[in-house]
Amino acid sequence: MVFGEIIEPSTRALCNDEYDDGEICDLSWKVTPCTPTTVKKLFITDTTPLLSVFKVCILSDVKPKYELNETNLKIYEICDNNYVIASDDPKTISGNITEIIAPWIKCAAEVIILTTASDLPSGIKQLSYKMRSIHPKLDVPNLVTGISASVFSYCVHINKNCSLFKVFLDEAPLDSINTVPLLNLIKTLGLNVLKMYKFQETSCYSNLYI
């Protein structure tokens, strides 16, 4: 392979009784999708922090066009013939997800994968295939797993223009400061940022104990 340490996921051919009972193998759409003939840019996000930022800052009131029944994967059509595929469900086998969204990948001019991690020192790292690098390369021993690895591997396999960005986010809750690098990246990649992210108060961080 032309890239470093990507842990390639299992495919449907390996979906058998050896998997945990909680893992989802068979996937179906709520509404039978009509795959577009062309997609300008296909954005794929696969972690909860990314999903939160996209919902608030990028998607806003946009409703998903297609959804899977068994998992929270959703496909959004946004401006300028761009699409966003969002999923953060760890129970689905990433090879199966890649298989079911393959029609969108195949018709996209560019595939842009965004994932997050807390194991990087700081900043944003990138893997690219047939696309210009705008951030430092993600080198070993950093790993990419799950849907991100599956989609990137598939893009290389079918000779599709693809970039993967691994964004460092610390363990603190997301706010208007620590999401700035991610939102700047999204702007650079050609999406409109409708508003900045604000801290979403939850019970985990709102209680003061004395």
N, C-alpha and C positions, 0 to 999 in steps of 0.2 A: 504494500500500500504506500501511497505517497505521503501519508500523515503518520503521526506517532501512535500513542497508546489510546486507541479507541476500543472499548469493550463491545464487540458486536453482539447484539441481542439474539435471542432465540426466534425462530420463525414458526409459522403455524405447523410446519412439518414435525416440530419437536413439542407440540402442545399435547401432552398426554398426562397420565396419572402421576407422573413424577413431580408435577407442579403442585404448589400449595393449593388447598381447597379454595382460598380466597382469590386466586388469580383468575382473570376473565379471559377466555379464549375466543368465544364466538361473539361477534359484534354485528349490530344491525342498526340501520338508520331509522330515526323517527319518521322522516319523510324521504322517499326515494330521491336522491340528489340528481340534479342535472349538471354535469360537469361542464365548466366553461371551455370554449375552444382555445382561448388564450388567457394567460394571467401575466400581468406585468411583473409583479413581485409577490412572492408567497412567503409570509412571515410565519414561523413556527415557534411557539413558546411552550415550555414544558415544566415550569415550576410555579409554585403558589405565589411568590413575590412578583414574578413577571406578570402573571395573570391579574393580580391586583393592580399593578401599575397600568397595564393596558386597558383594563376596564375603566379606570378613572380618567386617564390622561389621553388615551387614543380612541377608544371605542365609544365612550360616553353613553349615548342613548341608542347606539346601533344594536339591533337585535340579531342573534345568530341566525344564519340562513339555513344551516343544517346542524343536527345534533345526533349523537349516538345514544341509543337506548341504555346500554349497559355501563356507560362511563360518562364523565363530564366533558368529553371532547366536543368542541363547538367550532364551526367554521363561519367566519364573518366576512362579508363582502364590504370593502370600504372604498374610498374615492380612488379615481384614476385606475380602475381595474386591478387594484391590489386586494389581496386576501390575507386574513389572519386565521391560523389554526391554533387553538389554545387547548391545552390539556395538562392537568397536573395529577392525574389519577395513577398512583403507583401499582394498582391491582391489575392493570392491563399489560399484556405482553407487548413490548414496543415493536417487535417485528410485525405483529398483527395490525397495530396502528399504522405503521408505514405502508403495509399492503393496502389498507382500506383508503388511505389518502393518496395513494400513488397516482391516480388520474390527475389530481391537482399539481402534483410535483412534475409530472411529465409535460404538462402544458405551460408551466411557468418559465418565463425568460430567466428569472433568477430565484433561487431559494435562499432565504436568510433564516438561520436558526439562532435563537437566543436562549441561553440557559444561564443559570446562576450557580454560585458556589461560595462557600466561606473558607475554602482551603487555599485560596490565592492570597499573596501578600497585599495586593491592592490593584485597582485599575481593571482593564479589560484586555483579554487575550483573544486571539483569532486563529482559526484554521480556515484556509481558503482553497478552493479548487476552481481554476479557470477564472478567478476574480482577483481584483487588486486588493492587496492588504492595506488596511488603514490603521491597524493596531498591531502591537508586537505579537509574534507567533506564540501559540500555546505549545510549550515544549514539555517533554517528559520531566518529572514523573506525574504531571497533571493528567487526570483521566477524564474522559467524556463517556457517559453511559446512557442507557435508557433510550427514549425517543430521539434525543439529539444525535446520539451515535448512530442509531439505526437509519435515520433520514440522511445524515451526511454520508454514510457508507453507501446507501442506495444511490444518492446523487453521483458519487464517484463512479459507481458501477454503470450507470446509464449515461455518463459523460455530461452531466448537467451542471451549469454554473451554480456554485454554492459557496456560501460563507457561513461559518459557525463562530459565534461570539460567546465567550464565557465571561460573565460579568461578576466581579467580586462585590458581594453585599455582606456587610458584617451582621452579627447576630442581633443588633439593636432593631427595634421596629422601624419600618420605612417612614421617612418624613420628607420634607421639602428640600433637605440638604443632601442626604445620602442617596437620593434618587437622581440627582442632577447628572452624574456621568451617564447613567442609563438613558435618560431622556435626551441628552445631547447626542448619544449614539443613534437613537431612534430618528432624530431630526436629520442627522447625517445620512442615514439610510433612505431618507425620502418620505417619511411619514409625518403628517401634521400632528404636533402635540397641542391638543386643545386647551389644556391647562396643566399647571404644575401639581405635583402630588402633595397632599397634606397628610399629616399624621392621623391615622385611623385609630381612635382610642378603643382599647379593649380592656376587659377586666384584668388581663394579665399585667397591664402596665398602669392602670388607672387607680389602683388601690395603694394607699399609703399606710404602712404599718409602723407603729411606734413601740 
